[in-house]
Amino acid sequence: MSLPIDPVAASDDLPSAPVDSSTPAVGLSVPDPSPSLLQTLQSLLYIMVVALFILTFSAQPFRIPSASMESTLQIGDFLLVNKQVTPGLFPALASASEIHRGDIIVFHYPVDPAKDLVKRVIGLPGDRLRLRSGRVYLNDHALIEPYAIYRPSPSDSYRDEFPHLDRTDPDVDSRWWIQMHTLVSHGELTVPADSYFVLGDNRNDSEDSRYWGFVPRAAIVGKPFLIYFSLNQPAIQPDDSDDDDASAQSSKTGSTVQTHFLAEYLFRLVRWNRTLRIPR
């Protein structure tokens, strides 16, 4: 015998017990929204691996130590250099990374490969060039060089009238002077294959291809693509006066003065107008 079913009791519209949504159900775990220490370490490791890859195969930092490329590059500029122009690393990118006339390049100094230099490419393989009164003539045409500066300097026949076959300058590399004689015809120097003739933008204060010869293709490290930081030469010095009045200041006042000076010094030390600039 079956019991009668009350249709009201069986309805879905019966009120249910209230549920507190802020209280998790028994047996269920709520994940912690904050990342774990392991996840943080993994993220840092990924960043380090990517940075190491970039510095090893793609970009490398350099610092400018001399005035030979002023005012394009100044002492205290820090550069990021694209190393993909180096042959062999990324052959597929070689066509996009070819060296062009007017490019700024970083390269191993041919006289001492342990040193790296930065100059501007003036002559490509096959180019004929000469300098008259310091001005560059390339393939019988005067080269327009808005980047070059000529600061007042005593005249130098070797520097300004190149190629100069008389060895009048002690700074000229002897091996280069001998090689140069074999490459000069009718007062012009012909750039050989797989070599580049480079000059500093600060023409009267730069030891470059005029003094030590060509840059081989294999010696090129890359092209600078960003000045990521730049520092002035230290010029502001703290006041070291022994005045009695200065020594009588309270320690609190002295600390405030030193903090203000340090902040001003650091602000002036950085060339903010050169930071994140593209060298051209």
HELIX and SHEET records of a PDB file:
HELIX    1   1 LEU A   37  PHE A   53  1                                  17    
HELIX    2   2 ILE A   54  SER A   58  3                                   5    
HELIX    3   3 LYS A   83  VAL A   85  5                                   3    
HELIX    4   4 PRO A   91  LEU A   93  5                                   3    
HELIX    5   5 SER A   95  SER A   97  5                                   3    
HELIX    6   6 SER A  157  ASP A  160  1                                   4    
HELIX    7   7 SER A  174  HIS A  181  1                                   8    
HELIX    8   8 ARG A  203  ASP A  205  5                                   3    
HELIX    9   9 SER A  209  TRP A  212  1                                   4    
HELIX   10  10 ARG A  217  ALA A  219  5                                   3    
HELIX   11  11 ASP A  244  SER A  247  1                                   4    
HELIX   12  12 SER A  251  LEU A  269  1                                  19    
SHEET    1   A 7 ALA A  59  ARG A  63  0                                        
SHEET    2   A 7 ASP A  77  ASN A  82 -1                                        
SHEET    3   A 7 ILE A 220  SER A 230 -1                                        
SHEET    4   A 7 ILE A 104  HIS A 108 -1                                        
SHEET    5   A 7 ASP A 116  GLY A 123 -1                                        
SHEET    6   A 7 SER A 195  LEU A 199 -1                                        
SHEET    7   A 7 VAL A 215  PRO A 216 -1                                        
SHEET    1   B 5 HIS A 141  ALA A 142  0                                        
SHEET    2   B 5 ARG A 135  LEU A 138 -1                                        
SHEET    3   B 5 ARG A 128  ARG A 132 -1                                        
SHEET    4   B 5 GLU A 188  THR A 190 -1                                        
SHEET    5   B 5 VAL A 184  SER A 185 -1                                        
END                                                                             
